[in-house]
Amino acid sequence: VGEKALPFNLELLDGKQSHLEHYAGKGLVITFMSSWCPCSNDTMPLMKQAYSKHKNDQVIFLLVGIQDSRSKFEKFVEKWGVPFPAGYDKGDRIAKDYGVSSPPTTFFIDKSGIVKRAFYGNIAKKPDEFQQWIEEII
């Protein structure tokens, strides 16, 4: 928190590439999740609601699959009908760079690329704070 976000290269499930610099000038909410994690599953409805509310704002939501097989993560994304970009972090490389040891973990990065907040755990238990943190990076 307070530092420049680390660059990453993530292959999205649709085959496109995602890089940190693609989001320059916009807020970025990155959430690391796993299909097997109860808290990841609890968090998805709130993430989808926040995306719907803010999809026309200057903020991007990005879902990163960790500690999972690619096929299970793809089924998780399909099950939840994730409406924003999602990619599989093969070997958990990005997660390791960001210091993520368990899902779900969410980072809030501002328009200038500075990590403003990191939340470890079930963010669905903090819906008001979640909305406030999104608004802080828009």
C-alpha positions in Angstrom: 0.0 0.0 0.0 1.3 3.4 -1.0 3.7 1.9 -3.6 3.5 1.7 -7.3 1.6 -1.4 -8.4 3.9 -4.1 -9.9 3.6 -4.7 -13.6 2.0 -7.9 -14.7 1.2 -9.9 -17.8 -2.0 -12.0 -17.5 -3.5 -14.1 -20.2 -7.3 -13.6 -20.0 -9.6 -16.5 -20.4 -10.7 -15.1 -23.8 -7.1 -15.4 -25.0 -6.3 -11.7 -24.9 -3.4 -10.3 -22.9 -3.8 -8.0 -19.9 -1.0 -5.7 -18.7 -1.0 -3.2 -15.9 -0.2 -0.4 -18.3 -3.5 -1.1 -20.2 -5.3 0.5 -17.2 -3.3 3.7 -16.9 -5.5 6.6 -16.1 -8.2 4.4 -14.6 -8.9 2.9 -11.2 -8.2 -0.8 -11.0 -9.7 -3.4 -8.6 -7.8 -6.7 -8.9 -9.2 -9.6 -7.0 -7.3 -12.9 -6.6 -9.8 -15.8 -6.2 -10.1 -19.6 -6.4 -13.1 -21.8 -7.3 -12.7 -24.0 -4.1 -12.6 -21.0 -1.7 -15.9 -20.4 0.1 -15.0 -16.7 0.6 -14.3 -16.3 -3.1 -17.7 -17.6 -3.8 -19.3 -15.4 -1.2 -17.5 -12.3 -2.7 -18.7 -12.8 -6.3 -22.2 -11.4 -6.0 -20.8 -8.2 -4.4 -18.1 -7.9 -7.2 -20.8 -8.3 -9.9 -23.0 -5.7 -8.2 -20.1 -3.2 -7.9 -19.1 -3.8 -11.6 -22.7 -3.1 -12.7 -22.8 0.1 -10.6 -19.4 1.4 -11.8 -19.1 -0.1 -15.4 -19.4 3.4 -16.9 -17.0 5.0 -14.4 -13.2 5.2 -14.8 -12.6 1.9 -13.0 -11.7 -1.6 -14.2 -12.4 -4.8 -12.4 -10.0 -7.7 -13.0 -10.4 -11.3 -11.6 -7.2 -13.4 -11.3 -7.5 -17.1 -10.7 -4.9 -18.6 -8.3 -4.2 -21.9 -6.4 -6.6 -23.7 -8.8 -6.5 -25.6 -12.0 -7.3 -23.5 -15.1 -10.3 -25.7 -15.9 -11.8 -25.3 -12.4 -11.2 -21.5 -12.5 -12.9 -21.3 -16.0 -15.9 -23.2 -14.6 -16.0 -20.8 -11.6 -16.0 -17.8 -14.0 -18.7 -19.4 -16.1 -20.8 -20.4 -13.0 -20.9 -16.8 -11.8 -21.3 -15.2 -15.2 -18.4 -12.9 -14.5 -19.0 -9.8 -16.6 -15.5 -8.3 -16.4 -12.1 -9.6 -17.5 -10.8 -12.7 -15.8 -7.4 -14.6 -16.3 -5.6 -17.6 -14.9 -2.4 -16.9 -13.0 -0.4 -19.9 -14.1 2.0 -20.9 -11.3 0.6 -18.0 -9.2 3.4 -15.7 -10.4 1.4 -12.5 -10.2 0.0 -13.5 -6.8 3.5 -14.1 -5.5 4.7 -10.7 -6.8 1.8 -9.0 -5.0 2.3 -11.0 -1.8 -0.9 -12.9 -2.0 -0.8 -16.1 0.0 -4.5 -17.0 0.0 -7.8 -16.1 -1.8 -9.7 -13.9 -1.9 -7.4 -10.9 -1.9 -8.4 -7.6 -3.4 -6.2 -4.6 -4.4 -7.4 -1.1 -5.1 -5.1 0.8 -7.5 -5.6 4.5 -8.3 -5.4 6.2 -11.7 -1.7 6.9 -11.3 -0.9 3.2 -10.5 -0.5 3.5 -6.7 -1.9 0.7 -4.5 -4.3 2.5 -2.2 -5.7 -0.5 -0.3 -5.3 -4.2 0.0 -8.0 -6.4 1.6 -7.4 -10.0 2.6 -10.5 -12.1 3.0 -14.2 -12.0 2.4 -14.9 -8.4 1.2 -18.6 -9.3 1.1 -18.5 -8.8 4.9 -17.5 -5.1 4.3 -19.9 -3.9 1.5 -19.9 -0.3 2.6 -16.1 -0.1 2.8 -15.8 -1.9 -0.5 -18.0 0.8 -2.3 -16.0 3.6 -0.5 -12.7 2.1 -1.6 -13.8 1.9 -5.2 -14.9 5.5 -5.1 -11.5 6.5 -3.7 -9.8 5.2 -6.9 -12.2 6.6 -9.5 
